[in-house]
Amino acid sequence: MYQQGEKVIVAYNDIVEMARLHYQGSALPHRVVNKMLGKTISNSIEK
């Protein structure tokens, strides 16, 4: 996590991309978890 001016940037591993690298594909659960993780992180740092 780092800040650029007024913006906070959070870097984390993309679950879908990690699945593609490891399994040569991704499934619906990977996309669901990825979306939930993104929302959780976004909500935790918003004012």
MOPAC internal coordinates of N, CA, C and O (Angstrom, degrees):
PM7 1SCF
backbone

  N    0.0000 0     0.00 0     0.00 0    0    0    0
  C    1.4280 1     0.00 0     0.00 0    1    0    0
  C    1.5226 1   107.46 1     0.00 0    2    1    0
  O    1.2310 1   121.11 1   -42.82 1    3    2    1
  N    1.3323 1   115.49 1   137.18 1    3    2    1
  C    1.4512 1   120.67 1   176.13 1    5    3    2
  C    1.5191 1   109.29 1  -151.26 1    6    5    3
  O    1.2310 1   120.84 1   -15.67 1    7    6    5
  N    1.3020 1   115.99 1   164.33 1    7    6    5
  C    1.4588 1   121.54 1  -176.58 1    9    7    6
  C    1.5172 1   110.26 1  -116.07 1   10    9    7
  O    1.2310 1   121.08 1   -43.28 1   11   10    9
  N    1.3398 1   115.55 1   136.72 1   11   10    9
  C    1.4610 1   122.56 1   174.71 1   13   11   10
  C    1.5203 1   106.49 1  -123.43 1   14   13   11
  O    1.2310 1   120.69 1   -82.69 1   15   14   13
  N    1.3236 1   116.28 1    97.31 1   15   14   13
  C    1.4593 1   119.92 1  -176.55 1   17   15   14
  C    1.5158 1   109.98 1    64.32 1   18   17   15
  O    1.2310 1   120.65 1    59.20 1   19   18   17
  N    1.3342 1   116.36 1  -120.80 1   19   18   17
  C    1.4633 1   121.74 1   179.35 1   21   19   18
  C    1.5284 1   112.89 1   -86.22 1   22   21   19
  O    1.2310 1   119.98 1   171.85 1   23   22   21
  N    1.3218 1   117.64 1    -8.15 1   23   22   21
  C    1.4612 1   122.64 1  -176.24 1   25   23   22
  C    1.5169 1   111.85 1   -95.99 1   26   25   23
  O    1.2310 1   120.84 1   -40.50 1   27   26   25
  N    1.3281 1   116.00 1   139.50 1   27   26   25
  C    1.4582 1   121.97 1   172.82 1   29   27   26
  C    1.5252 1   107.20 1  -107.73 1   30   29   27
  O    1.2310 1   120.66 1   -53.77 1   31   30   29
  N    1.3129 1   116.35 1   126.23 1   31   30   29
  C    1.4570 1   122.60 1  -179.19 1   33   31   30
  C    1.5282 1   108.53 1  -107.17 1   34   33   31
  O    1.2310 1   120.76 1   -52.94 1   35   34   33
  N    1.3282 1   116.15 1   127.06 1   35   34   33
  C    1.4624 1   121.37 1   177.64 1   37   35   34
  C    1.5230 1   107.88 1  -115.13 1   38   37   35
  O    1.2310 1   120.50 1   -58.23 1   39   38   37
  N    1.3086 1   116.65 1   121.77 1   39   38   37
  C    1.4641 1   121.75 1   178.82 1   41   39   38
  C    1.5286 1   108.58 1  -103.78 1   42   41   39
  O    1.2310 1   121.21 1   -50.12 1   43   42   41
  N    1.3216 1   115.30 1   129.88 1   43   42   41
  C    1.4607 1   120.43 1   176.88 1   45   43   42
  C    1.5199 1   108.42 1  -149.41 1   46   45   43
  O    1.2310 1   120.57 1   -17.95 1   47   46   45
  N    1.3113 1   116.51 1   162.05 1   47   46   45
  C    1.4638 1   120.95 1  -178.80 1   49   47   46
  C    1.5197 1   110.56 1   -71.18 1   50   49   47
  O    1.2310 1   120.92 1   -48.34 1   51   50   49
  N    1.3144 1   115.84 1   131.66 1   51   50   49
  C    1.4604 1   122.79 1   176.56 1   53   51   50
  C    1.5287 1   107.89 1   -76.36 1   54   53   51
  O    1.2310 1   120.20 1   -62.92 1   55   54   53
  N    1.3276 1   117.22 1   117.08 1   55   54   53
  C    1.4647 1   122.42 1  -175.81 1   57   55   54
  C    1.5301 1   111.29 1   -60.36 1   58   57   55
  O    1.2310 1   120.39 1   138.15 1   59   58   57
  N    1.3360 1   116.87 1   -41.85 1   59   58   57
  C    1.4663 1   121.03 1  -179.39 1   61   59   58
  C    1.5249 1   110.32 1   -62.92 1   62   61   59
  O    1.2310 1   120.42 1   134.91 1   63   62   61
  N    1.3268 1   116.80 1   -45.09 1   63   62   61
  C    1.4687 1   119.81 1  -179.91 1   65   63   62
  C    1.5260 1   111.38 1   -66.58 1   66   65   63
  O    1.2310 1   120.28 1   142.08 1   67   66   65
  N    1.3224 1   117.08 1   -37.92 1   67   66   65
  C    1.4670 1   119.91 1   177.52 1   69   67   66
  C    1.5319 1   110.50 1   -63.89 1   70   69   67
  O    1.2310 1   120.25 1   139.52 1   71   70   69
  N    1.3349 1   117.12 1   -40.48 1   71   70   69
  C    1.4684 1   120.94 1   177.95 1   73   71   70
  C    1.5241 1   110.44 1   -64.10 1   74   73   71
  O    1.2310 1   120.47 1   138.34 1   75   74   73
  N    1.3250 1   116.71 1   -41.66 1   75   74   73
  C    1.4681 1   120.04 1   179.07 1   77   75   74
  C    1.5209 1   111.12 1   -61.99 1   78   77   75
  O    1.2310 1   120.54 1   140.10 1   79   78   77
  N    1.3242 1   116.58 1   -39.90 1   79   78   77
  C    1.4607 1   120.06 1   178.55 1   81   79   78
  C    1.5280 1   111.20 1   -67.27 1   82   81   79
  O    1.2310 1   120.69 1   136.81 1   83   82   81
  N    1.3256 1   116.28 1   -43.19 1   83   82   81
  C    1.4653 1   120.63 1  -174.53 1   85   83   82
  C    1.5280 1   112.63 1   -80.73 1   86   85   83
  O    1.2310 1   120.51 1   136.77 1   87   86   85
  N    1.3412 1   116.64 1   -43.23 1   87   86   85
  C    1.4691 1   121.27 1  -174.03 1   89   87   86
  C    1.5274 1   113.64 1  -108.31 1   90   89   87
  O    1.2310 1   119.68 1  -179.62 1   91   90   89
  N    1.3182 1   118.22 1     0.38 1   91   90   89
  C    1.4657 1   123.44 1  -175.22 1   93   91   90
  C    1.5333 1   111.55 1    61.08 1   94   93   91
  O    1.2310 1   120.42 1  -152.21 1   95   94   93
  N    1.3132 1   116.80 1    27.79 1   95   94   93
  C    1.4608 1   122.22 1   177.11 1   97   95   94
  C    1.5145 1   109.81 1   176.42 1   98   97   95
  O    1.2310 1   120.86 1   -10.41 1   99   98   97
  N    1.3182 1   115.97 1   169.59 1   99   98   97
  C    1.4581 1   119.92 1   176.93 1  101   99   98
  C    1.5230 1   108.67 1  -134.12 1  102  101   99
  O    1.2310 1   120.90 1   -19.89 1  103  102  101
  N    1.3101 1   115.88 1   160.11 1  103  102  101
  C    1.4585 1   122.17 1  -178.27 1  105  103  102
  C    1.5277 1   109.31 1  -120.19 1  106  105  103
  O    1.2310 1   121.05 1   -10.45 1  107  106  105
  N    1.3104 1   115.59 1   169.55 1  107  106  105
  C    1.4627 1   121.42 1   179.49 1  109  107  106
  C    1.5323 1   112.13 1   -52.67 1  110  109  107
  O    1.2310 1   118.62 1   134.75 1  111  110  109
  N    1.3391 1   120.23 1   -45.25 1  111  110  109
  C    1.4682 1   119.26 1   178.88 1  113  111  110
  C    1.5332 1   113.46 1   -57.12 1  114  113  111
  O    1.2310 1   119.89 1   145.51 1  115  114  113
  N    1.3229 1   117.81 1   -34.49 1  115  114  113
  C    1.4673 1   120.19 1   177.64 1  117  115  114
  C    1.5250 1   109.99 1   -62.98 1  118  117  115
  O    1.2310 1   120.55 1   136.61 1  119  118  117
  N    1.3255 1   116.55 1   -43.39 1  119  118  117
  C    1.4681 1   120.59 1  -179.44 1  121  119  118
  C    1.5239 1   111.27 1   -67.56 1  122  121  119
  O    1.2310 1   120.50 1   141.32 1  123  122  121
  N    1.3350 1   116.64 1   -38.68 1  123  122  121
  C    1.4655 1   120.89 1   179.18 1  125  123  122
  C    1.5245 1   110.15 1   -64.21 1  126  125  123
  O    1.2310 1   120.40 1   131.43 1  127  126  125
  N    1.3239 1   116.84 1   -48.57 1  127  126  125
  C    1.4694 1   120.82 1   179.54 1  129  127  126
  C    1.5248 1   110.20 1   -61.67 1  130  129  127
  O    1.2310 1   120.06 1   138.49 1  131  130  129
  N    1.3221 1   117.48 1   -41.51 1  131  130  129
  C    1.4580 1   122.02 1   179.93 1  133  131  130
  C    1.5305 1   110.66 1   -59.70 1  134  133  131
  O    1.2310 1   120.72 1   134.36 1  135  134  133
  N    1.3370 1   116.23 1   -45.64 1  135  134  133
  C    1.4652 1   120.67 1  -179.40 1  137  135  134
  C    1.5275 1   110.72 1   -65.77 1  138  137  135
  O    1.2310 1   120.38 1   136.58 1  139  138  137
  N    1.3357 1   116.88 1   -43.42 1  139  138  137
  C    1.4639 1   120.74 1   179.56 1  141  139  138
  C    1.5211 1   110.87 1   -63.20 1  142  141  139
  O    1.2310 1   120.24 1   138.42 1  143  142  141
  N    1.3181 1   117.15 1   -41.58 1  143  142  141
  C    1.4577 1   121.53 1   179.31 1  145  143  142
  C    1.5270 1   110.57 1   -63.02 1  146  145  143
  O    1.2310 1   120.52 1   134.84 1  147  146  145
  N    1.3239 1   116.61 1   -45.16 1  147  146  145
  C    1.4613 1   120.68 1   178.18 1  149  147  146
  C    1.5148 1   112.41 1   -60.46 1  150  149  147
  O    1.2310 1   120.23 1   136.79 1  151  150  149
  N    1.3404 1   117.16 1   -43.21 1  151  150  149
  C    1.4683 1   121.16 1   178.90 1  153  151  150
  C    1.5223 1   111.08 1   -65.13 1  154  153  151
  O    1.2310 1   120.72 1   136.14 1  155  154  153
  N    1.3290 1   116.23 1   -43.86 1  155  154  153
  C    1.4648 1   120.75 1  -179.01 1  157  155  154
  C    1.5218 1   110.73 1   -61.33 1  158  157  155
  O    1.2310 1   120.53 1   134.28 1  159  158  157
  N    1.3088 1   116.58 1   -45.72 1  159  158  157
  C    1.4658 1   120.21 1   179.92 1  161  159  158
  C    1.5198 1   110.26 1   -65.73 1  162  161  159
  O    1.2310 1   120.01 1   134.97 1  163  162  161
  N    1.3283 1   117.58 1   -45.03 1  163  162  161
  C    1.4703 1   121.00 1   179.36 1  165  163  162
  C    1.5194 1   111.25 1   -59.81 1  166  165  163
  O    1.2310 1   120.52 1   133.12 1  167  166  165
  N    1.3310 1   116.61 1   -46.88 1  167  166  165
  C    1.4650 1   120.34 1  -179.13 1  169  167  166
  C    1.5188 1   112.24 1   -64.68 1  170  169  167
  O    1.2310 1   120.03 1   148.52 1  171  170  169
  N    1.3082 1   117.54 1   -31.48 1  171  170  169
  C    1.4649 1   119.91 1  -177.28 1  173  171  170
  C    1.5253 1   112.75 1   -74.61 1  174  173  171
  O    1.2310 1   119.78 1   158.78 1  175  174  173
  N    1.3373 1   118.02 1   -21.22 1  175  174  173
  C    1.4654 1   118.64 1  -178.06 1  177  175  174
  C    1.5263 1   113.41 1  -109.07 1  178  177  175
  O    1.2310 1   119.85 1   174.94 1  179  178  177
  N    1.3510 1   117.89 1    -5.06 1  179  178  177
  C    1.4621 1   119.65 1   178.22 1  181  179  178
  C    1.5159 1   110.20 1   -73.77 1  182  181  179
  O    1.2310 1   121.51 1   -27.99 1  183  182  181
  N    1.3226 1   114.72 1   152.01 1  183  182  181
  C    1.4726 1   119.65 1   178.38 1  185  183  182
  C    1.5038 1   110.12 1   -77.80 1  186  185  183
  O    1.2310 1   120.10 1   180.00 1  187  186  185

